[in-house]
Amino acid sequence: MRSRYLLAPVVLAGALTVSAPAQETSLLKQQEQLQAVAVQKVESSLKEALADAKRLQAAGSSARAAERLRTAVRQLDDPILPKKNTDVWRAQLNDALRQVEAGKKPEIALESTNPHRDAEIARVKQMIEEDKEIRRGVDTVGSLMKAGDVGQAKKEVEALSKKYGTNPTVLVLPNLINRTMSLDEVRAVHQKQIENIRLALVDLQKTATMAKVDYELPADWKEKTERRKPQLDPKLKAVMAALRTTVEIDKTQAPLTDVLKTISSMIKQPIILDKATMQEAGIESSTPTTVSPGLPVSARTALKTALANHGLTYVIKDNMIQVVTRDKAAQMMETRVYYIGDLITPLGGGFTGVPGRAAVPNTDPDQVRRNVDQLIRQIKESIDPPSWKGGGSDGRGDITYHAASMALIVKASAEVHGMMAGTLNK
């Protein structure tokens, strides 16, 4: 899966047989994109004109300031600009021109034409206030756990979960209660969330700032993609690579332990099945299992097949393959956060391929939500589909979207996280 291009429409298939209505819709959409880019570009230029006029007037050049504003007004004759915008801007600029000609300083600020900006600003304010409360909550829970007051710590976590149920930091706080994460690890998740919020703020700022060339990637594009590069332990990478190995196996009613030894030998990685797990699953070393796919398969497929008949599965823990019950595997899942702001707010103008039109972020909340849903769906369909909730499987993995920090909160096994780290960077 090439996630960087996931959100672009697939237009190659059937391109020669596109119907007339589809062509009209496509042209209309392209025209709307061009118009949005032109509006933001002119708006930015007009703001510069007002700033220049103020500087010229302050320097004693009222005549040059007036001419600067007249030049700005002439930009509004571009037919691609919507009349509702040009009427407002023309009135504002003419008012500023009258002030300059009367010897007054033009104090008019252009009215923003971004229909989503007010909502974005409100969202930013809300996320900042939410973060303050969560920061206090993490400190409180950490202090209570250190003092041994687990009961009150649970109440604090429950209160935060009730109020901020989708917040990434709140979602991992229960791990502090059951001691599967340390306070430093929880704070690390929170710190990553703060960084995601910073990146979201950068995206918001770009909606009001035009690119200075015909086409350019965001200045922080490299930074954002670097954050999704797989930061995997070399030993974990070796285990995952071994599980991808193609194997040929034909075992019918063979002892489970013998089958596991065979697979272990093929991939040159130990597979741990302890007595406690066998007792919990009600099996013995001689319990028969069948793995006979009839064709070469990946080692992970063979291993899952061998275990599935007995209510077992495997997890990668401490960089080793460990056989566990499905219930225990669900308890051992990890919650991680992935920033996806640059994937779900694609550059609107950049996709038109029209010279002279700069790229701008698309922050239409409805479109962003559709992009998020599409990205989540494609992740679930391409990365270990049976491991996710729904879709006819008994998987326990889950993905939720935290709009404030433009991040996916993913609850999954270490192996699935390893796959995601590589996939989201492609």
C-alpha positions in Angstrom: 0.0 0.0 0.0 1.4 3.4 -1.0 -0.2 5.6 1.7 1.1 8.8 0.3 -1.2 8.3 -2.7 -4.1 6.6 -0.9 -6.3 9.6 -1.0 -5.9 10.4 -4.7 -8.8 9.1 -6.8 -8.0 6.1 -8.9 -8.5 7.4 -12.5 -6.5 5.0 -14.6 -9.0 2.1 -14.7 -11.6 2.7 -17.3 -10.2 6.1 -18.2 -11.2 5.7 -21.8 -14.8 5.1 -21.0 -15.6 7.9 -18.5 -19.2 9.0 -18.9 -20.1 12.6 -19.8 -21.6 13.3 -16.3 -18.4 12.0 -14.7 -16.3 14.3 -16.9 -18.5 17.3 -16.0 -18.2 16.5 -12.3 -14.4 16.2 -12.6 -14.1 19.5 -14.5 -16.3 21.2 -12.0 -14.2 19.9 -9.1 -11.1 21.0 -10.8 -12.6 24.5 -11.4 -13.5 24.7 -7.7 -9.9 23.8 -6.8 -8.5 26.4 -9.1 -10.9 29.0 -7.8 -10.0 28.2 -4.1 -6.3 28.6 -4.9 -6.8 31.8 -6.8 -8.9 33.3 -3.9 -6.2 32.5 -1.3 -3.4 33.7 -3.5 -5.2 37.1 -4.2 -6.1 37.4 -0.5 -2.5 37.0 0.5 -1.4 39.6 -2.1 -4.0 42.1 -0.9 -2.8 41.8 2.7 0.7 42.5 1.4 -0.6 45.6 -0.5 -2.2 46.9 2.7 1.0 46.4 4.7 3.0 48.1 1.9 0.6 51.0 1.8 1.0 51.5 5.6 4.8 51.5 5.3 4.9 53.9 2.4 2.5 56.3 4.1 4.6 56.2 7.3 7.6 57.1 5.2 5.8 60.1 3.9 4.9 58.7 0.5 1.1 58.9 0.5 0.9 59.1 -3.3 2.9 55.9 -3.7 0.8 54.3 -1.0 -2.4 55.2 -2.9 -1.0 53.8 -6.1 -0.1 50.6 -4.4 -3.7 50.2 -3.3 -5.0 51.0 -6.8 -2.7 48.2 -8.2 -4.2 45.8 -5.7 -7.7 46.7 -6.7 -6.9 45.9 -10.3 -6.1 42.3 -9.3 -9.8 41.8 -8.5 -10.6 41.9 -12.3 -9.5 38.3 -12.6 -12.7 36.4 -13.9 -11.8 33.3 -11.9 -12.4 35.1 -8.6 -16.0 34.7 -7.2 -18.0 38.0 -7.2 -19.0 37.6 -3.6 -15.3 37.9 -2.6 -14.3 40.6 -5.0 -17.2 42.8 -3.9 -16.1 42.7 -0.3 -12.4 43.1 -1.0 -13.1 46.0 -3.5 -15.1 47.9 -0.9 -12.5 47.4 1.8 -9.6 48.5 -0.5 -11.5 51.5 -1.7 -12.2 52.5 1.9 -8.5 52.1 2.6 -7.6 54.2 -0.5 -9.9 57.0 0.7 -8.2 57.0 4.1 -4.8 57.2 2.5 -5.9 60.1 0.2 -7.3 61.9 3.3 -3.9 61.5 5.0 -5.1 58.8 7.4 -3.5 55.4 8.1 -5.4 52.5 6.5 -6.4 50.3 9.4 -8.7 47.9 7.6 -8.0 44.2 7.9 -9.2 42.0 5.0 -12.1 39.7 5.8 -10.9 36.1 5.7 -12.4 34.0 2.9 -11.5 30.6 4.4 -14.9 29.2 5.4 -13.3 26.7 7.9 -10.9 29.0 9.6 -13.1 30.0 12.5 -13.9 26.4 13.2 -10.2 25.6 13.0 -9.3 28.3 15.5 -12.0 27.1 17.9 -10.6 23.6 17.5 -7.1 24.8 18.4 -8.3 26.6 21.5 -10.2 23.6 22.6 -7.2 21.2 22.1 -5.0 23.5 24.1 -7.4 23.7 27.0 -7.9 19.9 26.9 -4.1 19.4 26.9 -3.7 21.5 30.1 -6.3 19.4 31.9 -4.8 16.1 30.7 -1.3 17.2 31.7 -2.6 17.8 35.3 -4.4 14.5 35.2 -1.3 12.5 34.3 0.6 14.2 37.1 -2.1 13.4 39.6 -2.4 9.8 38.6 1.3 9.4 38.7 1.5 10.9 42.2 -1.3 8.6 43.4 0.3 5.5 42.0 3.6 6.5 43.6 1.8 6.9 46.9 0.1 3.5 46.5 -3.4 4.9 46.3 -4.5 2.8 43.3 -8.2 3.1 44.0 -8.1 6.9 43.7 -5.8 6.7 40.7 -8.5 4.5 39.0 -11.2 7.1 39.7 -9.0 9.9 38.2 -8.5 7.8 35.1 -12.2 7.0 34.8 -13.1 10.7 35.1 -10.6 11.6 32.3 -11.8 8.7 30.1 -15.4 9.9 30.5 -14.6 13.4 29.5 -11.8 12.8 26.9 -12.5 9.2 25.7 -10.6 9.5 22.4 -7.6 11.4 23.6 -4.4 9.4 23.0 -2.9 10.1 26.4 -6.1 9.2 28.2 -6.4 6.0 26.2 -3.0 4.7 27.5 -3.5 5.9 31.1 -5.0 2.6 32.2 -1.7 1.0 31.3 -0.2 2.9 34.1 -2.8 1.4 36.5 -2.2 -2.2 35.5 1.6 -1.4 35.4 2.1 -2.4 31.7 3.5 1.1 31.1 5.6 3.4 33.3 4.8 7.0 34.1 7.7 8.0 31.8 6.2 6.0 28.9 2.8 7.6 29.4 4.4 11.0 29.4 6.3 10.1 26.2 2.9 9.4 24.6 1.7 12.8 25.8 4.8 14.5 24.5 4.2 12.9 21.1 0.6 14.1 21.2 1.8 17.7 21.9 4.1 17.4 18.9 1.2 16.2 16.8 -0.8 19.3 18.0 2.1 21.5 16.9 2.1 19.9 13.5 -1.7 20.4 13.3 -1.1 24.1 14.1 1.4 24.3 11.3 -1.2 22.9 8.9 -3.7 25.5 10.1 -1.2 28.3 9.6 -0.6 27.1 6.0 -4.3 27.6 5.2 -3.6 31.4 5.5 -0.2 31.4 3.8 0.2 30.9 0.1 3.1 29.1 -1.4 5.6 31.5 -3.2 6.2 29.2 -6.2 4.0 27.4 -8.6 4.2 24.2 -6.6 6.1 23.3 -3.4 5.9 20.6 -0.7 5.2 21.9 2.8 8.4 23.0 4.5 8.0 20.4 7.2 7.1 17.5 4.8 10.4 15.7 5.5 9.9 16.2 9.3 6.4 14.7 9.1 7.4 11.7 7.0 10.4 11.0 9.2 8.1 10.7 12.2 6.4 7.7 10.5 9.6 5.9 9.6 9.8 2.5 11.3 11.8 2.9 14.6 12.1 -0.8 15.1 14.5 -2.8 17.2 16.8 -4.8 14.9 15.8 -8.0 16.7 12.1 -7.2 16.2 12.8 -6.6 12.5 14.5 -9.9 12.2 11.6 -11.8 13.8 9.1 -10.0 11.5 11.2 -10.8 8.5 11.4 -14.5 9.6 7.6 -14.6 9.8 7.3 -13.3 6.3 9.5 -16.2 5.1 7.7 -18.5 2.6 7.6 -22.1 3.9 6.3 -25.4 2.6 4.7 -27.6 5.3 2.4 -30.6 5.3 1.4 -31.8 8.7 -1.8 -33.8 9.3 -2.8 -34.7 12.9 0.7 -34.1 14.1 1.5 -33.2 17.7 1.3 -29.4 18.1 4.7 -29.1 19.7 6.3 -31.0 16.7 4.6 -28.6 14.3 5.9 -25.6 16.2 9.4 -27.1 16.2 9.2 -27.6 12.5 8.2 -24.0 11.8 10.8 -22.7 14.3 13.5 -24.6 12.5 12.3 -23.3 9.1 12.5 -19.6 10.2 15.4 -20.0 12.6 13.5 -18.3 15.4 12.5 -19.8 18.7 8.7 -20.2 19.3 7.9 -20.3 23.0 4.9 -22.4 24.3 5.0 -22.6 28.1 3.1 -25.0 30.4 0.9 -22.3 31.9 -0.4 -21.4 28.4 -1.0 -25.1 27.6 -2.9 -25.6 30.9 -5.0 -22.5 30.3 -5.9 -23.7 26.8 -6.5 -27.2 27.9 -4.0 -28.8 25.6 -1.0 -31.2 25.9 2.2 -31.5 23.9 0.7 -34.4 22.1 -2.5 -32.6 21.1 -2.8 -33.1 17.3 -3.0 -30.2 14.8 -3.1 -30.0 11.0 -1.3 -27.6 8.8 -1.5 -28.6 5.2 -2.2 -25.6 2.9 -1.2 -27.5 -0.2 1.0 -24.7 -1.5 3.8 -22.5 -0.1 2.6 -19.9 2.5 4.2 -17.4 4.8 5.5 -18.7 8.1 3.0 -16.4 10.0 0.1 -18.0 8.1 1.3 -21.5 8.9 1.8 -20.6 12.5 -1.6 -19.0 12.9 -3.2 -22.0 11.3 -1.5 -24.4 13.7 -2.6 -22.5 16.7 -6.1 -21.3 15.7 -7.7 -24.8 16.1 -6.8 -24.7 19.8 -7.9 -21.1 20.6 -4.3 -20.0 20.6 -2.4 -17.3 18.7 1.0 -15.8 19.0 2.5 -12.4 20.0 5.9 -10.9 19.6 7.1 -10.0 23.1 10.7 -9.1 24.1 11.5 -9.7 20.4 10.5 -13.3 20.6 7.5 -15.3 19.3 5.4 -16.4 22.2 2.3 -18.6 22.0 -0.6 -17.3 24.1 -4.4 -17.6 24.4 -6.5 -15.1 22.4 -7.7 -13.5 25.6 -4.1 -13.0 26.8 -3.1 -11.7 23.4 -5.8 -9.0 23.6 -4.5 -7.9 27.0 -1.0 -7.6 25.6 -1.9 -5.2 22.8 -0.1 -1.9 22.7 -1.7 1.5 22.0 0.4 3.8 19.8 -0.2 7.2 18.2 0.4 8.0 14.5 0.3 11.6 13.2 -1.4 11.6 9.8 -2.2 15.3 9.3 -0.2 15.5 6.0 -1.9 12.4 4.7 -5.5 13.6 5.3 -5.1 17.2 4.2 -3.6 16.8 0.7 -2.5 19.8 -1.2 -5.6 20.9 -3.1 -4.0 23.0 -5.8 -1.0 20.7 -6.2 -3.1 17.9 -7.7 -4.4 20.1 -10.6 -1.2 20.1 -12.6 -2.0 23.6 -13.8 1.1 25.9 -14.1 0.9 29.1 -12.1 -1.3 27.7 -9.4 0.3 27.0 -6.0 -0.6 24.1 -3.7 -2.6 24.8 -0.6 -3.7 22.4 2.2 -7.3 21.1 2.0 -8.8 21.5 5.5 -12.5 21.0 4.6 -13.6 19.1 7.7 -16.0 16.9 5.7 -13.3 16.0 3.2 -10.8 15.4 5.9 -13.2 13.0 7.7 -13.8 11.1 4.5 -10.0 10.9 4.0 -9.6 9.5 7.5 -12.3 6.9 7.0 -10.7 5.8 3.7 -7.2 5.6 5.3 -8.5 3.5 8.3 -10.4 1.2 5.9 -7.4 0.6 3.8 -5.1 0.0 6.8 -7.6 -2.6 8.1 -7.9 -4.3 4.7 -4.2 -4.5 4.0 -2.5 -5.0 7.4 -3.5 -8.4 9.0 -7.3 -8.0 8.3 -8.3 -10.7 10.8 -6.7 -8.9 13.7 -9.2 -6.0 13.6 -12.6 -5.7 15.2 -15.5 -6.1 12.8 -15.4 -7.3 9.2 -16.5 -10.7 10.2 -13.4 -11.5 12.2 -12.9 -12.1 16.0 -9.9 -9.7 16.1 -9.5 -7.3 19.0 -7.4 -4.5 17.3 -9.0 -1.1 16.9 -8.3 2.3 15.3 -9.8 5.6 16.3 -9.1 9.1 15.1 -8.2 12.0 17.3 -9.2 15.1 15.4 -7.5 17.6 17.6 -4.0 16.3 17.0 -4.8 14.7 13.6 -3.6 11.4 14.8 -4.7 7.7 14.6 -4.8 5.9 18.0 -4.1 2.3 17.2 -4.5 -0.6 19.6 -2.8 -3.7 18.1 -0.1 -6.2 18.6 3.6 -5.3 18.3 3.8 -7.1 15.0 0.9 -5.1 13.5 2.5 -1.9 14.8 5.7 -2.9 13.1 3.8 -3.4 9.8 2.0 0.0 10.2 5.3 1.9 10.9 6.6 0.7 7.5 3.3 1.1 5.6 2.4 4.7 6.7 5.9 5.9 5.6 5.5 4.6 2.0 
